[in-house]
Amino acid sequence: MPTPKSAEVNEAERRIGNVLAELEGRTGSDVQGISLEELVDTDPATGRPAVHKGVEITVTPRPQRRWVR
């Protein structure tokens, strides 16, 4: 049985949607996919390896519309 979303999750989805819409507007492309990744990097505070979350966004350019006279 699915669990209901919390208000925090709904707010996060709304904010992410706004960021993706802004990205599409500035780049003239369409967002095709978004995925969450775990990346291993060196923690600058300790110098030891640490796992960080990262986001992969896939976009495709929109076709340029040219009017034929």
C-alpha positions as a Markdown table, in Angstrom:
| # | Residue | x | y | z |
|---|---|---|---|---|
| 1 | Met | 0.0 | 0.0 | 0.0 |
| 2 | Pro | 1.5 | 3.4 | -1.0 |
| 3 | Thr | 2.2 | 5.8 | 1.8 |
| 4 | Pro | 1.0 | 9.4 | 1.5 |
| 5 | Lys | 3.6 | 12.1 | 0.7 |
| 6 | Ser | 4.5 | 14.5 | 3.4 |
| 7 | Ala | 4.3 | 18.2 | 2.9 |
| 8 | Glu | 8.1 | 18.4 | 2.8 |
| 9 | Val | 8.3 | 16.0 | -0.1 |
| 10 | Asn | 5.6 | 17.9 | -2.0 |
| 11 | Glu | 7.5 | 21.1 | -1.4 |
| 12 | Ala | 10.8 | 19.6 | -2.6 |
| 13 | Glu | 9.1 | 18.3 | -5.8 |
| 14 | Arg | 7.7 | 21.7 | -6.5 |
| 15 | Arg | 11.1 | 23.4 | -6.0 |
| 16 | Ile | 12.9 | 20.9 | -8.2 |
| 17 | Gly | 10.2 | 21.3 | -10.9 |
| 18 | Asn | 10.8 | 25.1 | -10.8 |
| 19 | Val | 14.6 | 24.6 | -11.2 |
| 20 | Leu | 14.1 | 22.2 | -14.1 |
| 21 | Ala | 11.7 | 24.6 | -15.8 |
| 22 | Glu | 14.2 | 27.4 | -15.4 |
| 23 | Leu | 17.0 | 25.2 | -16.9 |
| 24 | Glu | 14.8 | 24.5 | -19.9 |
| 25 | Gly | 14.0 | 28.1 | -20.4 |
| 26 | Arg | 17.7 | 29.3 | -20.2 |
| 27 | Thr | 19.1 | 26.5 | -22.4 |
| 28 | Gly | 16.3 | 26.1 | -24.9 |
| 29 | Ser | 16.2 | 22.3 | -24.3 |
| 30 | Asp | 13.9 | 19.7 | -22.8 |
| 31 | Val | 14.7 | 17.8 | -19.7 |
| 32 | Gln | 14.5 | 14.1 | -20.6 |
| 33 | Gly | 15.6 | 12.5 | -17.3 |
| 34 | Ile | 16.9 | 13.1 | -13.8 |
| 35 | Ser | 18.6 | 10.6 | -11.6 |
| 36 | Leu | 20.2 | 10.5 | -8.2 |
| 37 | Glu | 23.7 | 9.1 | -7.9 |
| 38 | Glu | 26.1 | 8.4 | -5.1 |
| 39 | Leu | 29.6 | 9.7 | -5.7 |
| 40 | Val | 32.7 | 8.8 | -3.7 |
| 41 | Asp | 35.0 | 11.9 | -3.2 |
| 42 | Thr | 37.6 | 13.0 | -0.7 |
| 43 | Asp | 36.1 | 14.9 | 2.2 |
| 44 | Pro | 38.2 | 18.1 | 2.5 |
| 45 | Ala | 37.8 | 18.3 | 6.2 |
| 46 | Thr | 39.1 | 14.8 | 7.0 |
| 47 | Gly | 41.0 | 13.8 | 3.8 |
| 48 | Arg | 39.2 | 10.5 | 3.8 |
| 49 | Pro | 36.8 | 9.1 | 1.2 |
| 50 | Ala | 33.2 | 10.0 | 1.7 |
| 51 | Val | 30.0 | 9.3 | -0.2 |
| 52 | His | 28.1 | 12.3 | -1.6 |
| 53 | Lys | 24.8 | 12.6 | -3.4 |
| 54 | Gly | 24.8 | 13.9 | -7.0 |
| 55 | Val | 22.2 | 14.5 | -9.7 |
| 56 | Glu | 22.5 | 13.6 | -13.3 |
| 57 | Ile | 20.2 | 15.6 | -15.6 |
| 58 | Thr | 19.7 | 14.6 | -19.3 |
| 59 | Val | 18.5 | 17.2 | -21.7 |
| 60 | Thr | 17.9 | 17.3 | -25.5 |
| 61 | Pro | 17.9 | 20.5 | -27.5 |
| 62 | Arg | 14.6 | 21.7 | -28.9 |
| 63 | Pro | 14.4 | 21.9 | -32.7 |
| 64 | Gln | 14.7 | 25.3 | -34.0 |
| 65 | Arg | 11.6 | 26.5 | -35.8 |
| 66 | Arg | 12.1 | 28.4 | -39.0 |
| 67 | Trp | 9.2 | 29.8 | -40.9 |
| 68 | Val | 9.3 | 29.2 | -44.6 |
| 69 | Arg | 8.1 | 32.2 | -46.7 |
